[in-house]
Amino acid sequence: MLHDLARLRDGVSRRVSSYDTRGGNADSHFIRDGETFVLADLKGAGIIRHIWFTILAGGDFPRQIVLRMYWDDMDYPSVEAPIGDFFGIGHAQLASLNTVPFSVSATDYLGPKAAFNCYWPMPFATRARITVHNETGADIPAFYSYIDYDQLPSIPDDLGRFHAWWNRNNPCKPPRHPGKDPQFNLTDRDNYLIADIRGRGHFVGCNLSVHNLYGGWWGEGDDMFMVDGQKWPPDLHGTGSEDYFGHAWGMQPENAFIYNGVSYYKKGTEPGAFNERITVYRYHINDPIIFQKSLRASIEHGHANDRCDDYCSTAYWYQTLPHKKFPPFPKMADRLPRPDVQLTMQPLDAPIMPTDLRHRSGQAFPPMRVIPPPPPRKKTR
């Protein structure tokens, strides 16, 4: 990461910030409830190098404020996500995080607050527009921001545009395999969808937030990446949720690394990790997943999709424009975290797990198949 730092660059460093243009200390934006506020509208060519926000707001504002970014006069966004999830923290929570593309510094000073930093490079050829939409139900008295960028005469033709998309299944749906053994899955059609991309580019990572609605271990779902078309087996097929996110034998909540790990964890109050909430992440900085025409990225929710927990994710990638339009963004009420429920009271909207697999839901790991040793050979004379 440092080997090219001494190489002299073209361009000029610029910044758009919320500083008080009168020379005072009122260095923030006031954003009314329901308002879409333009943080930056940059003309010409350049590359955004760093974004910093801190926000004076309450409640579930990390899910209630929507961040959008538009490149090169596109009239629909290339980035669309709740602001907290975009920066790698799910469940409308705040927590400190230190990774290559994101850092978050959380504090409880006079109430929960955080400083959000983003270091993904974001090229644009003719224009860059960044907005936030306030759906908190109240005015935001102070939204502080820095957007630092290189102003350039032009950018190379081979630079993709940065994209980020937020998705949620609350809860995930049961698999559709009547008459088949539910312990085996030979399709991605029932998986949780992380990204469905059209165009040329490379996938650079995602975060996944899970609210455990069944107790036991929520993972064991294989990640699947289908490059340039649907096929079986997929071009990249994983071995389990924690494996894709760079851990093993479950996720270790205390382990957050520069490319992978856990950014948020709240242990359930009931036995068996029921009501556990966790956000995990994996950034493909050194191993981007390359596609020429399309990419479908998904992950099983439980082994062979045998669980129906609450899943949501933010995917990150670079690609050519124009890109495929995102589905309609979920309304604010559909983005909020679901309330906790008691162990003896399954959520009314949570599907019943397949009966032949339910025995696994209360175990930390699926039962391991043990092969007995061969019987001792009889002695012969």
C-alpha positions in Angstrom: 0.0 0.0 0.0 3.0 2.3 0.5 5.2 1.4 -2.4 3.8 4.1 -4.8 3.4 6.8 -2.1 6.6 8.7 -3.2 5.6 8.7 -6.9 4.6 12.3 -7.9 1.0 12.6 -9.0 -1.0 14.8 -11.4 -4.0 16.8 -10.3 -4.8 19.1 -7.3 -6.1 18.1 -3.9 -9.6 19.5 -3.1 -12.1 19.2 -0.3 -15.8 19.9 0.1 -16.7 20.1 3.8 -19.4 21.4 6.2 -17.1 24.1 7.6 -18.6 27.5 8.7 -18.1 29.8 5.7 -18.6 32.8 8.0 -15.5 31.9 10.0 -17.3 30.8 13.1 -17.5 27.3 14.7 -20.9 26.2 13.3 -19.1 23.7 11.2 -22.0 21.4 10.3 -25.1 21.1 8.1 -28.6 21.4 9.4 -30.8 18.8 7.7 -34.6 18.9 8.1 -36.7 15.8 8.6 -37.5 14.3 5.2 -34.9 16.4 3.3 -32.5 15.0 0.8 -29.3 17.1 1.4 -26.5 17.4 -1.2 -23.2 17.0 0.5 -21.2 17.4 -2.7 -21.8 18.1 -6.3 -18.4 18.0 -8.1 -18.0 19.0 -11.7 -15.3 17.6 -14.0 -13.0 14.6 -13.4 -11.5 13.3 -10.3 -11.2 10.6 -7.6 -12.7 10.8 -4.2 -10.0 9.6 -1.7 -11.6 10.0 1.7 -15.0 10.6 3.2 -15.6 11.5 6.9 -18.9 12.0 8.7 -20.1 12.5 12.2 -23.8 13.0 13.0 -25.7 14.5 15.9 -28.9 12.4 15.8 -30.7 9.9 18.0 -32.7 6.7 17.8 -31.9 4.3 14.9 -30.3 7.0 12.7 -27.7 4.6 11.2 -30.6 2.9 9.5 -32.8 5.9 9.0 -30.3 8.1 7.1 -29.8 6.9 3.5 -26.5 7.6 1.7 -26.6 7.8 -2.1 -23.9 8.5 -4.7 -24.3 9.3 -8.4 -21.5 9.2 -11.0 -21.2 11.0 -14.3 -24.7 12.5 -14.6 -26.4 9.1 -14.0 -29.9 9.8 -12.8 -30.0 6.7 -10.5 -27.6 6.0 -7.8 -24.5 3.7 -7.8 -24.4 3.7 -4.0 -27.6 3.3 -2.0 -27.4 2.1 1.6 -28.3 3.1 5.2 -25.4 5.2 6.4 -24.4 2.8 9.3 -24.4 -0.3 7.1 -22.4 1.4 4.4 -19.6 2.1 6.9 -19.7 -1.6 8.0 -21.8 -1.6 11.2 -25.3 -3.2 11.1 -28.3 -3.4 13.4 -28.6 0.4 13.6 -25.7 0.3 16.1 -22.4 2.1 16.6 -19.1 0.4 17.2 -15.4 1.1 16.7 -13.9 -0.6 13.6 -10.5 -0.5 11.9 -10.2 -2.0 8.4 -8.5 -1.0 5.2 -11.5 0.6 3.5 -13.4 1.8 6.6 -12.7 3.0 10.1 -15.3 3.9 12.7 -14.5 5.5 16.0 -17.5 5.2 18.4 -18.1 7.0 21.7 -20.8 7.4 24.3 -19.9 11.0 25.0 -23.3 12.7 25.7 -25.0 9.8 24.0 -24.0 7.3 21.3 -22.0 8.9 18.5 -19.3 7.9 16.0 -16.9 9.2 13.4 -17.2 7.4 10.1 -14.3 7.2 7.6 -14.3 5.7 4.1 -11.1 5.2 2.0 -12.5 3.4 -1.1 -11.2 5.4 -4.1 -14.2 6.7 -6.1 -13.4 7.8 -9.7 -15.6 10.0 -11.8 -15.2 11.4 -15.3 -17.6 14.3 -15.5 -19.5 14.6 -12.2 -19.9 13.2 -8.7 -22.9 13.9 -6.5 -23.3 12.6 -2.9 -26.6 13.0 -0.9 -28.1 11.9 2.4 -31.8 11.5 3.0 -33.1 12.2 6.5 -35.8 9.8 7.6 -35.1 9.9 11.3 -38.5 11.6 12.1 -36.7 14.7 13.4 -34.4 17.4 12.1 -30.7 16.6 12.2 -29.1 19.6 14.0 -25.5 18.8 13.1 -24.2 16.7 10.2 -20.4 17.2 9.8 -18.7 16.1 6.7 -15.4 16.0 4.8 -15.1 14.8 1.2 -11.5 14.9 0.0 -10.7 14.3 -3.7 -8.2 14.7 -6.4 -9.2 17.1 -9.1 -7.9 15.9 -12.5 -8.0 17.0 -16.1 -9.3 13.5 -17.0 -9.2 9.9 -15.7 -8.1 6.7 -17.4 -10.7 4.9 -19.4 -10.0 1.7 -17.5 -11.3 2.9 -14.1 -14.5 1.4 -12.9 -17.1 3.3 -10.8 -17.6 2.5 -7.2 -20.9 0.8 -6.3 -22.6 -0.3 -3.0 -26.0 -1.9 -2.5 -27.9 -2.8 0.6 -30.3 -5.7 0.8 -32.4 -7.4 3.4 -34.5 -10.6 3.9 -36.4 -10.3 7.1 -36.7 -13.2 7.6 -35.1 -15.4 4.9 -37.5 -17.7 3.2 -37.5 -21.5 3.5 -36.0 -23.5 0.6 -38.2 -24.7 -2.3 -37.3 -28.4 -2.7 -40.4 -30.5 -2.3 -39.7 -34.2 -2.6 -35.9 -33.7 -2.3 -33.5 -34.3 0.5 -33.3 -30.9 2.2 -29.8 -31.6 3.5 -28.5 -31.2 -0.1 -28.5 -28.0 -2.1 -27.5 -27.9 -5.8 -28.7 -24.4 -6.7 -28.3 -20.8 -5.5 -32.0 -19.9 -6.2 -32.9 -20.0 -2.5 -29.7 -18.4 -1.2 -29.6 -15.0 0.4 -28.7 -12.5 -2.4 -25.6 -10.3 -1.8 -25.3 -8.8 -5.3 -26.7 -9.2 -8.8 -24.5 -7.2 -11.2 -24.6 -6.6 -14.9 -21.5 -5.2 -16.7 -17.8 -5.5 -16.4 -16.0 -5.0 -13.1 -14.7 -6.6 -9.9 -16.4 -7.4 -6.6 -14.4 -6.0 -3.6 -16.4 -7.2 -0.6 -19.4 -7.1 1.6 -20.7 -7.0 5.2 -23.5 -9.3 6.5 -25.7 -8.6 9.5 -27.6 -11.5 11.1 -30.2 -11.5 13.8 -30.5 -15.0 15.1 -34.1 -16.0 15.4 -33.7 -19.7 16.2 -30.8 -20.1 18.6 -27.8 -22.3 18.0 -25.3 -21.6 15.2 -26.6 -19.5 12.4 -23.8 -20.2 9.9 -22.8 -23.2 7.8 -24.1 -21.4 4.7 -21.9 -21.8 1.6 -21.0 -18.6 -0.3 -21.5 -18.9 -4.1 -20.2 -16.6 -6.9 -21.5 -17.1 -10.4 -19.3 -15.2 -12.9 -20.6 -14.2 -16.3 -23.8 -16.3 -16.2 -25.7 -18.9 -14.2 -24.2 -22.3 -14.0 -23.6 -25.2 -11.6 -21.3 -25.6 -9.9 -20.7 -21.9 -9.4 -17.3 -20.5 -10.3 -16.5 -19.9 -6.6 -18.1 -22.2 -4.1 -17.3 -21.9 -0.4 -17.5 -24.2 2.6 -19.4 -22.2 5.2 -20.4 -18.8 6.4 -17.5 -18.3 8.8 -15.1 -19.7 6.3 -16.0 -17.0 3.7 -15.6 -14.3 6.3 -12.1 -15.5 7.2 -12.9 -17.2 10.5 -13.3 -20.9 11.5 -15.3 -22.9 14.1 -17.8 -20.1 14.3 -17.2 -16.3 14.3 -15.0 -15.0 17.0 -16.6 -11.7 18.1 -13.4 -10.2 19.4 -11.5 -10.7 16.1 -11.8 -7.7 13.7 -9.0 -7.6 11.2 -8.1 -5.2 8.3 -9.7 -7.4 5.6 -12.2 -9.6 7.5 -13.8 -10.2 10.9 -16.6 -9.0 13.2 -17.5 -5.4 13.4 -20.5 -5.7 15.8 -21.7 -8.3 18.2 -24.4 -8.5 20.8 -24.9 -11.7 22.7 -28.4 -12.9 23.2 -29.8 -12.9 26.7 -31.3 -16.4 26.2 -29.4 -19.7 26.2 -28.1 -21.0 22.9 -27.2 -17.6 21.4 -30.9 -16.9 20.8 -31.4 -13.2 19.7 -27.7 -12.9 19.0 -26.9 -10.0 16.6 -23.7 -9.9 14.7 -22.2 -8.0 11.7 -19.3 -9.7 9.8 -17.3 -8.5 6.9 -14.9 -9.6 4.1 -13.1 -7.2 1.8 -11.5 -8.5 -1.4 -8.7 -5.9 -1.5 -6.0 -8.3 -2.6 -8.3 -10.8 -4.3 -11.1 -9.0 -6.1 -13.6 -11.2 -7.9 -13.4 -10.3 -11.6 -16.3 -10.5 -14.0 -16.7 -9.4 -17.7 -20.4 -9.5 -18.1 -22.2 -10.2 -14.8 -21.8 -11.5 -11.3 -24.3 -13.1 -8.9 -23.1 -13.3 -5.3 -25.1 -15.2 -2.7 -24.8 -17.2 0.5 -26.9 -20.0 2.0 -28.8 -19.0 5.1 -27.8 -22.0 7.2 -26.7 -25.3 5.7 -28.7 -25.8 2.5 -30.8 -22.8 3.6 -32.2 -24.6 6.5 -32.6 -21.5 8.7 -34.7 -18.4 8.2 -32.9 -15.7 10.3 -33.0 -12.0 9.6 -30.2 -11.2 7.1 -29.1 -7.9 5.6 -25.9 -6.9 3.8 -24.0 -4.2 1.9 -22.0 -5.3 -1.2 -19.2 -3.2 -2.7 -17.8 -3.4 -6.2 -16.4 -1.5 -9.2 -17.9 -1.6 -12.7 -18.6 0.1 -16.0 -21.5 2.4 -16.4 -24.4 2.3 -16.9 -25.2 -0.2 -14.2 -28.3 -2.3 -13.6 -30.8 -0.3 -11.6 -31.2 -1.4 -8.0 -34.6 -2.6 -6.8 -36.8 0.0 -5.0 -35.1 0.9 -1.7 -36.9 -0.5 1.4 -39.0 2.0 3.3 -37.7 3.2 6.6 -40.0 0.9 8.6 -38.6 -2.1 6.7 -35.0 -1.2 7.4 -35.3 -0.9 11.2 -34.0 -3.8 13.4 -36.6 -6.2 14.6 -37.3 -6.3 18.3 -36.0 -9.0 20.5 -38.3 -11.9 21.3 -38.3 -14.5 24.1 -36.9 -18.0 23.5 -40.3 -19.5 24.2 -42.0 -17.3 21.6 -40.9 -17.7 18.1 -41.4 -14.5 16.0 -44.8 -14.7 14.3 -43.3 -14.1 10.9 -40.4 -16.6 11.3 -41.0 -19.7 9.2 -41.0 -23.1 10.9 -37.7 -24.8 10.2 -37.8 -28.2 8.3 -38.6 -30.8 10.9 -36.0 -33.2 9.7 -33.3 -30.6 10.3 -34.6 -28.9 13.4 -32.5 -31.1 15.6 -29.5 -29.1 14.5 -30.8 -25.7 15.5 -29.9 -25.9 19.1 -26.4 -27.2 18.6 -23.2 -25.2 18.2 -22.2 -27.2 15.1 -23.9 -29.9 13.0 -23.3 -33.4 14.3 -20.0 -34.8 13.0 -20.0 -38.1 11.3 -17.7 -40.5 13.1 -16.3 -43.5 11.3 -15.6 -46.3 13.7 -12.3 -48.1 13.6 -12.3 -51.5 11.9 -12.7 -54.5 14.2 -9.5 -56.1 15.4 -8.2 -58.9 13.2 -8.4 -62.4 14.6 -5.1 -64.0 15.2 -4.3 -66.9 13.0 -2.0 -69.7 13.7 
